[in-house]
Amino acid sequence: MIVADPQFARSEVLRVFNHAQIFLFLGASITTIGLLAAAFSLLRRRRDPLLIWFALFAILYGVRLFMGYQLLWALGLRPQIFQRIVIAAGFLIPIPAFFFFRTLNLLDRVGRIVTAIVVPVEVATFFLGPNLSLRIINNVVVISALMVLIFDLLRRKNDSSDTTLIRRSLYLFIAFAIYDNITGMTGRYYYNIEPFSFVILLAALGIVAGRRALANEQQLTVIQKELEIAKRIQLSILPSSFPASRSFRIAARYLPMTSVAGDFYDFFVMGDHEAGLLIADVSGHGVPAALIASMVKLAATTQQANADSPSQLLHGMNRILCGNTQSQFVTAGYVYLNASSQELRYSAAAHPPMLLLRNGEVTSITENGLMLAAFDFATYTTLTHAIQPGDRLVLYTDGVLEATNIHDEEFGPDRLHTLVRETASLSDAEAADKIISSIQQWSATQNDDLTVLLCDYTA
């Protein structure tokens, strides 16, 4: 009977652990980095091929390394599951690796052809199972593909500093990977140095990622500053206040969806007996819509002479805007008020109806032509309507009507009519605030710009 020496067994375990601990640590670290990359890709909710292939590459490489240096295996106890995982990972690693290199634009036409050859071979060897001949074929294919990749990289010139750093770390990793595959073919395994080159490659990728993240952060800061300037410029083209008038009180509320927006309002004449109010809405959102809104301001300014004729004013604006808005269109509504004749004149270009609140009742006033900037043959007509003291006019953009709640229900014209009636006793400014706040409370999220323009006829 042979009695095992406890002291010898303990020293053997320590010897094996001392040899394997660095590889166990590297395997666990590389796998963790791969899992973090995969989690980050999922959290972004945006398909990023580079991140996906890198995550698969790192996870498979780390798992193979970690499982290959398990203490049970090193002590001569070879659990079948460990062996299968290591072999399977070995066959699969080249697939995400080559797709990763390809996504990094490190493979020219020849490299892409090699990738198309390597992937089917690796998939075939994986499904056919562990076999000495297949493993040799796998090693030969990988070595050949890596050699082609090296020549492909050496032919590249004038790369950026980031690409040069990645290329140099790839040279080291590929050289060690070729060495590892050659020793695998001969059956004589030397000290495994390939994982250290993989860590160097990860460090290079981390440096590049850090540089790009810093550059993106700086670029984002510049963009935010430019947007803030654009926001101030856009607000400067909107009236900060309306001139005092004995006959009319006006309040406006403007709430863009983003920093800048395509909604616009302005006044043309404002005195004790006259007022001309324009509201417009450019299709789209953000900077492009804001630029077009500035063009609308310029187009409207040229029509000052037509302030008392809404149809001619819109016709003149349309003539100027057509062909200059990059296929974006503009809806608009313009009302001219005259206290001496106690009438309003109204015309619109595909804009939501103007509302008239009188004695607690809301009436829609509609006189629509075609949208601005879309058709050079568009014509517009003017509607004339009597007004009387106490009337309130409400102009607004379609973001008010199309605001949706959590059930995807639009606010709609009926609710707006009710809201205008409920705010009849409030001042023009208070009513405007109440309308905007009610829309915000209704909306799950703001999906469009919100603009409301109120005018009370007080004379």
C-alpha positions as CSV (number, residue, x, y, z in Angstrom):
1,M,0.0,0.0,0.0
2,I,1.3,3.4,-1.0
3,V,0.7,6.3,1.4
4,A,0.7,9.8,-0.1
5,D,3.1,12.2,1.5
6,P,1.0,15.2,2.7
7,Q,4.0,17.5,2.6
8,F,4.8,16.5,-1.0
9,A,1.2,17.0,-2.1
10,R,1.1,20.4,-0.5
11,S,4.3,21.5,-2.1
12,E,3.1,20.2,-5.5
13,V,-0.1,22.2,-5.2
14,L,1.9,25.3,-4.3
15,R,4.3,24.7,-7.2
16,V,1.4,24.3,-9.7
17,F,-0.4,27.4,-8.2
18,N,2.7,29.5,-8.4
19,H,3.1,28.6,-12.1
20,A,-0.6,29.1,-12.9
21,Q,-1.6,32.1,-10.8
22,I,-0.5,34.7,-13.3
23,F,-2.5,33.0,-16.1
24,L,-5.5,32.5,-13.9
25,F,-5.4,36.2,-13.1
26,L,-4.9,37.2,-16.7
27,G,-7.7,34.9,-17.9
28,A,-10.2,36.3,-15.3
29,S,-9.2,39.9,-16.1
30,I,-9.5,39.5,-19.9
31,T,-12.8,37.8,-19.5
32,T,-14.1,40.6,-17.2
33,I,-13.0,43.2,-19.7
34,G,-14.9,41.4,-22.5
35,L,-18.0,41.1,-20.3
36,L,-17.8,44.9,-19.5
37,A,-17.5,45.7,-23.2
38,A,-20.6,43.5,-23.9
39,A,-22.5,45.1,-21.1
40,F,-21.6,48.6,-22.3
41,S,-22.7,47.7,-25.9
42,L,-26.1,46.5,-24.5
43,L,-26.5,49.6,-22.3
44,R,-26.0,51.9,-25.3
45,R,-28.9,50.2,-27.1
46,R,-27.1,50.8,-30.3
47,R,-25.4,48.1,-32.4
48,D,-21.6,48.8,-32.4
49,P,-19.9,46.0,-34.4
50,L,-16.4,47.0,-33.1
51,L,-17.5,46.7,-29.5
52,I,-19.4,43.4,-30.1
53,W,-16.5,41.7,-31.9
54,F,-14.0,42.9,-29.3
55,A,-16.2,41.6,-26.5
56,L,-16.5,38.1,-28.1
57,F,-12.8,38.1,-28.8
58,A,-11.8,39.0,-25.2
59,I,-14.4,36.6,-23.6
60,L,-13.3,33.6,-25.6
61,Y,-9.6,34.3,-25.2
62,G,-10.0,34.9,-21.4
63,V,-12.2,31.8,-20.9
64,R,-9.7,29.6,-22.8
65,L,-6.8,31.0,-20.8
66,F,-8.6,30.7,-17.4
67,M,-9.8,27.1,-18.1
68,G,-6.5,26.0,-19.5
69,Y,-4.7,26.8,-16.3
70,Q,-7.2,25.3,-13.8
71,L,-5.4,23.7,-10.8
72,L,-7.2,20.4,-11.3
73,W,-6.0,20.2,-14.9
74,A,-2.5,21.1,-13.9
75,L,-2.4,18.4,-11.3
76,G,-3.2,15.8,-13.8
77,L,-7.0,15.7,-13.2
78,R,-8.5,16.6,-16.5
79,P,-12.3,17.2,-16.2
80,Q,-13.8,16.6,-19.6
81,I,-15.8,19.8,-19.5
82,F,-12.7,21.9,-19.0
83,Q,-11.0,20.2,-22.0
84,R,-14.0,20.7,-24.2
85,I,-14.3,24.4,-23.3
86,V,-10.6,25.1,-24.0
87,I,-10.7,23.3,-27.3
88,A,-14.0,24.9,-28.4
89,A,-12.7,28.4,-27.4
90,G,-9.5,27.7,-29.3
91,F,-11.4,27.0,-32.5
92,L,-13.8,29.9,-32.1
93,I,-11.3,32.7,-31.1
94,P,-10.1,33.5,-34.6
95,I,-13.6,34.3,-35.8
96,P,-14.3,37.4,-33.7
97,A,-10.6,38.3,-33.8
98,F,-10.5,38.6,-37.6
99,F,-13.9,40.4,-37.7
100,F,-12.5,42.8,-35.0
101,F,-9.5,43.5,-37.2
102,R,-11.7,44.0,-40.2
103,T,-14.0,46.4,-38.3
104,L,-11.0,48.4,-37.3
105,N,-10.2,48.8,-41.0
106,L,-6.9,47.0,-40.5
107,L,-7.7,44.5,-43.3
108,D,-7.4,45.4,-47.0
109,R,-9.0,43.3,-49.8
110,V,-6.6,40.4,-49.3
111,G,-7.2,40.4,-45.5
112,R,-11.0,40.3,-46.1
113,I,-10.5,37.3,-48.4
114,V,-8.5,35.6,-45.7
115,T,-11.2,36.3,-43.2
116,A,-13.8,34.7,-45.5
117,I,-11.6,31.6,-45.6
118,V,-10.7,31.5,-41.9
119,V,-14.2,31.8,-40.6
120,P,-15.7,28.7,-42.4
121,V,-12.6,26.6,-41.4
122,E,-12.9,27.5,-37.8
123,V,-16.6,26.8,-37.7
124,A,-16.1,23.4,-39.3
125,T,-13.3,22.4,-36.9
126,F,-15.5,23.5,-34.0
127,F,-18.4,21.3,-35.0
128,L,-16.3,18.3,-36.1
129,G,-14.9,18.2,-32.6
130,P,-11.4,17.6,-31.1
131,N,-9.1,15.8,-33.5
132,L,-5.3,15.9,-33.9
133,S,-5.5,16.3,-37.7
134,L,-8.1,19.1,-37.4
135,R,-6.1,20.9,-34.8
136,I,-3.1,20.9,-37.1
137,I,-5.2,22.2,-39.9
138,N,-6.6,24.8,-37.6
139,N,-3.1,25.9,-36.6
140,V,-1.9,26.0,-40.2
141,V,-4.9,28.1,-41.2
142,V,-4.5,30.5,-38.3
143,I,-0.7,30.9,-38.9
144,S,-1.2,31.6,-42.6
145,A,-4.0,34.1,-41.9
146,L,-1.8,35.9,-39.3
147,M,1.1,36.1,-41.7
148,V,-1.2,37.7,-44.3
149,L,-2.4,40.1,-41.7
150,I,1.1,41.1,-40.8
151,F,2.0,41.8,-44.5
152,D,-1.3,43.7,-44.9
153,L,-0.4,45.9,-41.9
154,L,3.2,46.5,-43.1
155,R,1.9,47.8,-46.4
156,R,0.0,50.6,-44.7
157,K,1.4,54.1,-44.7
158,N,0.5,57.4,-43.1
159,D,-1.7,56.0,-40.4
160,S,-2.8,58.1,-37.5
161,S,-1.0,57.9,-34.2
162,D,-3.8,55.8,-32.7
163,T,-3.7,53.3,-35.6
164,T,0.1,53.1,-35.4
165,L,-0.1,52.2,-31.7
166,I,-2.7,49.5,-32.4
167,R,-0.6,48.2,-35.3
168,R,2.5,47.9,-33.2
169,S,0.7,46.1,-30.4
170,L,-0.9,43.8,-33.1
171,Y,2.6,42.9,-34.4
172,L,3.6,41.7,-31.0
173,F,0.4,39.8,-30.4
174,I,0.4,38.2,-33.9
175,A,4.1,37.1,-33.5
176,F,3.3,35.5,-30.2
177,A,0.1,33.9,-31.6
178,I,2.1,32.4,-34.5
179,Y,4.7,31.1,-32.0
180,D,1.8,29.6,-29.9
181,N,0.3,27.9,-32.9
182,I,3.6,26.5,-34.1
183,T,4.4,25.0,-30.7
184,G,0.8,23.6,-30.7
185,M,1.6,21.8,-34.0
186,T,4.8,20.3,-32.7
187,G,3.2,19.2,-29.5
188,R,6.0,20.8,-27.5
189,Y,4.7,23.5,-25.4
190,Y,7.0,26.2,-24.0
191,Y,6.3,29.0,-21.6
192,N,3.0,30.6,-22.8
193,I,3.9,34.2,-23.6
194,E,0.9,35.0,-25.9
195,P,-1.4,36.2,-23.0
196,F,1.0,38.9,-22.1
197,S,1.0,40.3,-25.7
198,F,-2.8,40.2,-25.6
199,V,-2.7,42.3,-22.4
200,I,-0.4,44.8,-24.3
201,L,-3.0,44.8,-27.1
202,L,-5.8,45.5,-24.6
203,A,-3.7,48.3,-23.1
204,A,-3.1,49.9,-26.5
205,L,-6.9,49.6,-27.3
206,G,-7.6,51.2,-23.9
207,I,-5.2,54.1,-24.6
208,V,-6.8,54.7,-28.0
209,A,-10.3,54.4,-26.5
210,G,-9.3,56.9,-23.8
211,R,-7.9,59.3,-26.4
212,R,-11.0,59.1,-28.5
213,A,-13.3,59.5,-25.5
214,L,-11.4,62.6,-24.5
215,A,-11.5,64.0,-28.0
216,N,-15.3,63.2,-28.2
217,E,-15.7,64.9,-24.8
218,Q,-13.9,68.0,-26.0
219,Q,-15.9,68.0,-29.3
220,L,-19.1,67.6,-27.3
221,T,-18.1,70.6,-25.2
222,V,-17.5,72.7,-28.3
223,I,-20.8,71.6,-29.8
224,Q,-22.6,72.5,-26.5
225,K,-21.0,75.9,-26.5
226,E,-22.0,76.5,-30.1
227,L,-25.6,75.3,-29.4
228,E,-25.7,77.7,-26.5
229,I,-24.6,80.6,-28.8
230,A,-27.1,79.4,-31.4
231,K,-29.9,79.4,-28.8
232,R,-29.0,83.0,-27.8
233,I,-29.0,84.1,-31.4
234,Q,-32.3,82.4,-32.1
235,L,-33.9,84.0,-29.0
236,S,-32.7,87.3,-30.2
237,I,-34.8,87.1,-33.4
238,L,-37.9,86.6,-31.3
239,P,-39.6,89.6,-29.8
240,S,-38.5,89.9,-26.1
241,S,-41.7,92.0,-25.5
242,F,-44.5,93.7,-27.4
243,P,-45.0,97.5,-27.5
244,A,-47.6,98.9,-25.2
245,S,-51.0,99.4,-26.9
246,R,-54.3,100.8,-25.7
247,S,-56.2,98.3,-27.7
248,F,-54.2,95.1,-27.6
249,R,-52.3,93.0,-25.0
250,I,-50.1,90.2,-26.3
251,A,-48.3,87.3,-24.5
252,A,-46.1,84.7,-26.1
253,R,-44.6,81.5,-24.8
254,Y,-42.0,79.5,-26.6
255,L,-40.7,76.1,-25.4
256,P,-38.3,74.4,-27.9
257,M,-37.9,70.6,-27.8
258,T,-34.1,71.0,-28.1
259,S,-31.7,73.8,-27.5
260,V,-32.8,75.4,-30.8
261,A,-36.0,74.9,-32.7
262,G,-38.0,75.7,-35.8
263,D,-40.9,77.6,-34.2
264,F,-41.1,81.4,-34.8
265,Y,-43.3,84.3,-34.0
266,D,-43.1,88.0,-34.6
267,F,-45.2,91.2,-34.9
268,F,-45.3,93.6,-37.8
269,V,-47.3,96.6,-36.6
270,M,-48.1,97.5,-33.1
271,G,-49.8,100.6,-32.1
272,D,-52.9,101.8,-30.3
273,H,-55.2,100.8,-33.2
274,E,-53.3,98.2,-35.2
275,A,-51.5,94.9,-34.6
276,G,-50.0,92.3,-37.0
277,L,-49.0,88.9,-35.5
278,L,-47.1,86.1,-37.3
279,I,-46.6,82.6,-36.1
280,A,-44.6,79.9,-38.1
281,D,-43.4,76.3,-37.7
282,V,-40.6,74.8,-39.7
283,S,-40.7,71.1,-40.4
284,G,-38.1,69.1,-38.5
285,H,-36.3,69.9,-35.3
286,G,-32.9,71.2,-34.0
287,V,-30.3,73.2,-35.8
288,P,-31.6,72.7,-39.4
289,A,-35.1,73.9,-38.4
290,A,-33.6,76.8,-36.5
291,L,-31.6,77.9,-39.5
292,I,-34.8,77.9,-41.7
293,A,-36.6,79.8,-38.9
294,S,-33.9,82.6,-39.3
295,M,-34.7,82.6,-43.0
296,V,-38.4,82.9,-42.2
297,K,-37.6,86.0,-40.1
298,L,-35.7,87.6,-43.0
299,A,-38.5,86.7,-45.4
300,A,-41.1,88.2,-43.1
301,T,-39.1,91.4,-42.6
302,T,-39.2,92.1,-46.3
303,Q,-43.0,92.1,-46.3
304,Q,-43.4,95.0,-43.9
305,A,-45.3,96.9,-46.5
306,N,-47.9,94.1,-46.7
307,A,-48.6,94.1,-43.0
308,D,-52.3,94.9,-43.5
309,S,-52.8,92.2,-46.2
310,P,-52.2,88.7,-44.7
311,S,-52.5,86.9,-48.1
312,Q,-50.0,89.2,-49.8
313,L,-47.6,88.9,-46.9
314,L,-47.7,85.1,-47.0
315,H,-47.4,85.1,-50.8
316,G,-44.3,87.3,-50.6
317,M,-42.7,85.1,-48.0
318,N,-43.4,82.0,-50.0
319,R,-41.8,83.6,-53.1
320,I,-38.6,84.3,-51.1
321,L,-38.4,80.9,-49.3
322,C,-39.1,78.6,-52.3
323,G,-36.0,76.8,-53.4
324,N,-34.0,78.0,-50.4
325,T,-35.0,75.7,-47.6
326,Q,-33.4,72.3,-48.6
327,S,-36.8,70.6,-49.0
328,Q,-38.0,71.7,-45.6
329,F,-41.4,73.4,-45.5
330,V,-43.0,76.0,-43.3
331,T,-46.5,76.4,-41.9
332,A,-47.6,79.9,-40.9
333,G,-50.5,81.9,-39.7
334,Y,-50.8,85.7,-39.9
335,V,-53.5,87.9,-38.4
336,Y,-53.9,91.7,-38.8
337,L,-56.1,93.5,-36.3
338,N,-57.6,96.9,-36.6
339,A,-59.3,98.5,-33.7
340,S,-60.7,101.4,-35.7
341,S,-62.6,99.2,-38.1
342,Q,-63.1,96.5,-35.4
343,E,-62.1,93.7,-37.8
344,L,-59.4,91.1,-38.2
345,R,-57.9,89.8,-41.4
346,Y,-56.4,86.3,-41.3
347,S,-54.6,84.0,-43.7
348,A,-52.6,80.9,-43.1
349,A,-50.3,78.4,-44.9
350,A,-51.2,74.9,-43.8
351,H,-51.2,76.0,-40.2
352,P,-53.5,74.9,-37.3
353,P,-56.7,77.1,-37.0
354,M,-56.6,80.3,-35.0
355,L,-58.9,80.3,-32.1
356,L,-61.3,83.1,-31.1
357,L,-62.6,83.2,-27.5
358,R,-65.7,85.3,-27.1
359,N,-68.1,85.3,-24.2
360,G,-66.8,81.9,-23.0
361,E,-67.2,80.2,-26.4
362,V,-64.3,79.1,-28.7
363,T,-64.5,79.4,-32.5
364,S,-61.9,78.0,-34.9
365,I,-60.9,80.5,-37.7
366,T,-59.5,78.7,-40.7
367,E,-58.3,80.1,-44.0
368,N,-55.5,77.9,-45.2
369,G,-53.4,77.8,-48.3
370,L,-50.5,75.6,-49.2
371,M,-47.4,75.4,-46.9
372,L,-44.6,77.9,-47.5
373,A,-41.4,77.1,-49.3
374,A,-42.9,74.0,-51.0
375,F,-44.8,75.3,-54.1
376,D,-44.0,78.5,-56.0
377,F,-47.5,78.6,-57.5
378,A,-49.2,78.6,-54.1
379,T,-51.8,81.3,-53.6
380,Y,-53.4,82.6,-50.4
381,T,-56.7,84.4,-49.5
382,T,-57.6,86.7,-46.7
383,L,-60.6,86.1,-44.3
384,T,-62.1,89.1,-42.7
385,H,-63.9,88.7,-39.3
386,A,-65.5,91.3,-36.9
387,I,-63.9,91.7,-33.5
388,Q,-65.2,93.3,-30.3
389,P,-63.7,94.3,-27.0
390,G,-63.1,91.3,-24.8
391,D,-62.1,89.0,-27.6
392,R,-59.1,86.8,-27.2
393,L,-57.2,85.3,-30.1
394,V,-55.0,82.2,-29.7
395,L,-52.3,81.2,-32.3
396,Y,-50.2,78.1,-31.7
397,T,-48.0,75.5,-33.4
398,D,-48.9,71.9,-34.0
399,G,-46.7,70.7,-31.1
400,V,-49.6,71.8,-28.9
401,L,-52.2,69.6,-30.6
402,E,-49.8,66.6,-31.2
403,A,-48.5,66.4,-27.6
404,T,-49.1,62.7,-26.5
405,N,-49.5,61.2,-23.0
406,I,-48.3,57.8,-21.8
407,H,-51.2,56.1,-23.6
408,D,-50.1,57.7,-26.9
409,E,-53.2,60.0,-26.9
410,E,-52.8,63.4,-28.6
411,F,-53.9,66.5,-26.7
412,G,-56.0,67.4,-29.7
413,P,-58.2,70.4,-30.6
414,D,-61.1,69.6,-28.2
415,R,-58.9,69.6,-25.1
416,L,-57.2,72.8,-26.3
417,H,-60.7,74.5,-26.8
418,T,-61.6,73.4,-23.3
419,L,-58.4,74.8,-21.9
420,V,-58.8,78.1,-23.6
421,R,-62.3,78.4,-22.1
422,E,-61.1,77.5,-18.7
423,T,-58.4,80.2,-18.8
424,A,-60.8,83.0,-20.0
425,S,-60.7,84.8,-16.6
426,L,-56.9,84.8,-16.5
427,S,-54.8,87.6,-18.0
428,D,-53.1,86.9,-21.3
429,A,-49.8,86.1,-19.7
430,E,-51.3,83.9,-17.0
431,A,-53.4,82.1,-19.7
432,A,-50.4,81.5,-21.9
433,D,-48.5,80.0,-18.9
434,K,-51.4,77.8,-18.0
435,I,-51.7,76.5,-21.5
436,I,-48.0,75.6,-21.7
437,S,-48.0,74.0,-18.2
438,S,-51.1,71.9,-19.0
439,I,-49.4,70.6,-22.2
440,Q,-46.3,69.7,-20.2
441,Q,-48.4,67.9,-17.6
442,W,-50.2,66.0,-20.3
443,S,-47.1,65.0,-22.3
444,A,-45.1,61.9,-21.4
445,T,-42.2,63.5,-23.2
446,Q,-41.9,66.7,-25.3
447,N,-41.7,65.5,-28.9
448,D,-42.1,68.9,-30.6
449,D,-41.6,72.5,-30.1
450,L,-44.4,74.4,-28.2
451,T,-45.3,78.0,-29.0
452,V,-48.5,79.8,-28.0
453,L,-49.3,83.4,-28.9
454,L,-52.3,85.2,-27.2
455,C,-53.8,88.5,-28.1
456,D,-56.5,90.3,-26.1
457,Y,-58.6,93.1,-27.7
458,T,-59.2,95.4,-24.8
459,A,-60.5,98.7,-26.4
